[in-house]
Every structure is written in C-alpha cells, then in structure tokens.
Amino acid sequence: MPPRSRPVTFRFHDPADPPVGHVELLGEPQDWLHPIPMRRRADAPSDWVAQLDLPEGVYSFKFRADGDWQPAGDASRTRSRWGHRNQIVSVGGTPEPLLFAPAPPWVFVDLDGALVVTAALRKGASTRLMVLWGERGDLDHAQEASAVFEEDDHVLMRARLPVSSSSVRLAFELDAGMRVGSEHGAAFEVPLREVRCELPSWWRDAVIYTVFVDRFRPAQDRADWCRALGPDEPAGGHLEGLRRSLPELRDLGVNVLYLTPVHVGANCHRYDLVDPMRV
C-alpha cells in the first residue's frame, strides 16, 4: 500500500527592504541539492509559498532567498544537530514538544516481529516518555521509552512493543499525565503491513565487514603503503586489493562486505559524488 500523503504548504515571509527576487525550498521534502522554486503571493507580495503532497513523516528543510540561507532560529519547529539548525514540518505527526510520525523510520516492525517506536522529545519538556498502545481499540498497555541518542535540542527515545495483531494504536504520555497524540489529539493508527521491515533471510546471520576501499589494500603491495596520510589524501586502495584479501576475510567468518563508495568522488572517501557511472 502506498504511503498516505497530505498537501503541505510551505510559507516564507520576506522582511527585506527591498524585497528579495527569488525564494526556493531545499531539504528532505525533496533533497538538499535540487531546490523547489517558491512563488510570490499576488495578494501578499512579502509572502512566498510552495505546496507539495508529502507522505506522513518528519521533514527538515530550509529556505534560500536570493542565494542566502535563511536562519531557522525564530521558526515554530526546529531540529538542530551539531549546530546546524533546520526548520521542521511534521506531516500527520505529533505537535510540540514531540517529534513523531506514524511512518518509518519513526515506527517499524523489526525482524523479530516487535514494533519499534522512536520519538524525539524536546529537552526540558519532560523527564520521561511513556508509549501508550493497544491492539483492540483501547490504549491498554504502557511502556517507558529509553534514551538512545541526543541532538542539540532533542533526546531520541525508543520503545520496543511486543505486538501480535495487524494494527496498533499509539499515543504518548509525558510528565503529569500530559498525553500527546496526533495534531488533533487522537491516537495514531499504525497498520503493521505498511511499516514491516522487509529484509532478506540471510540478513539475520550476516557477519558484516565494512571496508574503506581507499585505505584497505592496493592492487599490488607497496613498501610505502603504511605511511601516515592526511584525512583527505588518497592512499590508492583498490578493488583488486580487496579481491586479494577475500580468503583472509572468509577465514575471519565474514560473509557480507559493506564498501564505502567506489564511484568517482572529489575526495578519497568518495561520498562527495562526482560521477556515479564510473568506478
């Protein structure tokens, strides 16, 4: 079943004098490289809008006006990691002080059949987060979520629910009995078939070895291979060097290799894509 989508309107108010001439939207509603043009409202020339249909989820985004990124410090909902602050839109999710939407990665069924629920709780809003849930209409179960990660403004909390039916209702409870559900206060309905983790059967027994290809082994052994390198200096690691190492990796019990990118990139780690069609 396709994800449930909703129309979402993004609005940017231009306080500049003279006004800006071009505003665009970037971020998780599409991506951070390909901007979405916004249009100026004819009845309010200081306001720019863009309307998109988005599946349920939590999306980080930013506006760019005449080439300049706009700060998100005064926005109503923000998310900040490592000092980088973006605005947030929650489609079909919770209001403040909680970030959650009934869609992956915020909720999914793991390989053991449990429902994994993750929510981002704004720091200082509560000392705990309870997940209220039920499988037959009533929210007759409660499980306390545990902290798994911290961002600048939020603590990511997670609970694992032993579900057995095809659909689950969810809500949250903070300190002093404050209940948080959808934007309209209702509990979330989560059809498990939409959030089930579809992984191949071999994954459960996988022994994974991650290889930084440029740093692993050259095509032919060299006397200078172990010299100290700067973080961005290429070492010359090669897929042929990895192939020569397969017997040793197999002796370690490895049966899955996870490689850093092998296409052409600007730096030795190759995550900064240049040509995805050339190895």
N, C-alpha and C positions, 0 to 999 in steps of 0.2 A: 504494500500500500504506500503511495507517495506521501511525503511529509505534509502535514497540514500547514497551509500558507495563509498569511494575512496581509492586507495592504498596510504599509507603513509609510508615513510622511515624515521626511527629514526637513527641518527648518533651520535656516541660518539668518540671524538678524545682523545687518551690516550697520555698525555705528559710525563708520568712517565718513569724513567730510574732506574732500569729495568722495562720493560713493565708489565702491570697487566696481570693476567691469566684468569680472568673471569669477564664479564660485564653483567648486567641484567637491564631490564627496569621495573619500577613499576609506578603505578598511575592509572589515570582514563581510559587510553586505555584498561586496564583490571581491576585491583584493586591494593591496596597498600599491600596486603598480599601475593599474588602469583606472583612472578617475571616471566618476559618473558626473556628467555636467548637470548643474542645477539651473533652474530658470527663475528669473526675477518675477515676482508677482506684479501684475499690472495695477492692482488696486492698492499695493503697499510696496513701493519701489525699494525700500530698505530690507525687504524680506525675500529670501531665496528658498525655493522648495524643490524637492525631488521625491517622487513617490515610487515605491518598489513593492513587489509581492515577495515576502520573505517567509520561509518555514519557521516554525517555532524554534526559538533559540535565543542566546545572548550574544550580541554583536558589538565589537569595539569599532569605533570609527572616528574620523576627524574631518574637519572642513579645511579647504585650502582656498584662500581668496587672493586673486592676482599673484599666485605663486607662493604666498606666505602661509605657513601652517597657522591655524587659529588655536589659541590656548583653550584648554578644556577645564580650567580651574573653577569657573563660575557655572558650569553646567550642572543640571539637576542630578544626573547619574554619571559617575566616572569610575574608571578602574585604572590602577596605576601599578606598574611593575618596573622595578629598577629605575624609578624616577621618570618613566615615560607614562604620561597621563593621557588617556583617551576618554572620549565620551562613550556611553553605553546605551543601547536600546535593547530592551527585553521584550521579545515577541511571544505573547502568550505565557509569560512567566510571572514571577513574584514582584511586588513593589519593594521599596526600601524597607528595612536595611539588608535585604537578602537578594542575592543574585542566583536565580534558578529558573530553568525552563524544562518542561517535560519532554526532552529530546536529548539524544547523545550530543556531547559527552557527559551531560549532567545526570543522565539516567541511562543505564543499560543493563542487560542480563548477561552475567558472566558465564564462563564455561561450566560452572557447577550449578547453574540454574538460579542463582541468587540475584536479586535486583540490587544493583549498586547505585546509590543516590549520593550526588555531590552537590553542595551549595556553598556559595561564597558569602560569609557573614561579615558585615562591616564591623571593623574593630571598634570596641567600646559599646556596641549596641546590646550585647547580651553576654553572659558568662557561659551559656550552654546553648545547644541547639538539639531539640528533640524532633525526630521524624515520626509523624503520626500516619498510620497506614491501615488499610483494611482491604479485604478481598471480596466482601459480600455487602458492600454498601456503607457500613459503618466504619469509622476510623477506630477500631477496637484494639490496635496494637500501637506501642510506642517504643522507639529505640533511640538512645542518645548517639549523636554523631560525634566522631573523633576528629581532631585537627590533623590534617595531613600535609599542609603547606601554608606558608604565609606570603602575602603580597604586601605592597606598601599600605593599602587601606583595608584589605580583607584577609580573613582567615578562611581557607578552604576546608570544609567539614565533610566527612563522608560516613555513610552507614551502609551496611550490607544486610538486606532483608531476605529472610528465607521464604519466598513466595512459592505458591503452588498452583495458582489459578492463571487464567489467561489475561486478566486485567486487574490493576491495582489502583486504589485511590490514595492520594498523598496530600499531606499538608505539613506545616512545621509549627513548632511552639518554641518561643523564646522565654526569657525570664518573666516572672509574674504572670504566667499563663497567656502571654500575648501570642495569638495564633496568626500565622501568615499562610495564606493560600494564594490563589490567583489574584489578578488585579481587581477582580470583583468579589474576592473573599471566598470563593468556592474552592473545594478540594480539586486537585488535578486528577483526571482520568488518564491512566497510562496503559494502553494496550501493549502487552509484552511482545507481541509479534513484531511491532514496529521498532523495538529497541533491543532485540535479541542480538547477541554477538555471534556473527556467522564466521567462524574460523575453521580452517581445515583440521581434520582429525589428528594430523601429525604434530600440530602445534603444542599439544599437551605434554608431549615427551621431547620437545625440541631442546637441544643443547646449543645455544647461540653464541657465536664468537664474532665480535664486532671488529672490523678491520679499517683502520685509517690507511687507505691504499697508498698514499704518497709516502707514509712513514714506515710501511711494513717491511718490504723487501724489494730490491731492484731486480731487473730482468736477469742480470748476471752479478754475482757477488763482487764487491769492490772494496779496496783497502780503506777508502775514506767514508764508508757507509755510516759509521757510528760517530762521526764528528758532530759537535754541537751546532744546532741550527737556530736561527731566529724563528719566531712564530709564523711568519709569512714566507719564509724562504723554502722553496721546493727542494725536497730531498731526492726525488726521482724514483720513488716507489712505483711498481709496475704490476699489471695484472699477471704477467708471466712469472714474476716473483711469488705472487700468491699461489699460482698453479703449482710451482715447485714445492711449496710448503704444504700442499694438501695431505701428504702422508703423515706429517707430524701433527697436523690439526686433527686428522682422523684418530691418531693414537691417543690424543687428549680426550676423545669421546665426543668431539664436535660433529654435529650433523646438519647445522644450519650456519651459513655465513651471512652476515649483515655488513655490507660495504658502504663506506662513505661514497659520495657521488663519483662516478667515473667519466662523466662527460667533461667537456672543456669548460673551465671556470676561470675567473680572474685571479684567484689565489689557490694555494696548494690544497686547501681543503675542498675546493670546488663547489661549495654551497652557493657561491655567488655566480649563478648560471651565466654563461656566455653563449654556448651552442649546445642545445640538448640533443642534437642529431649526430654529434661527433664524439667518439670515445678517445 
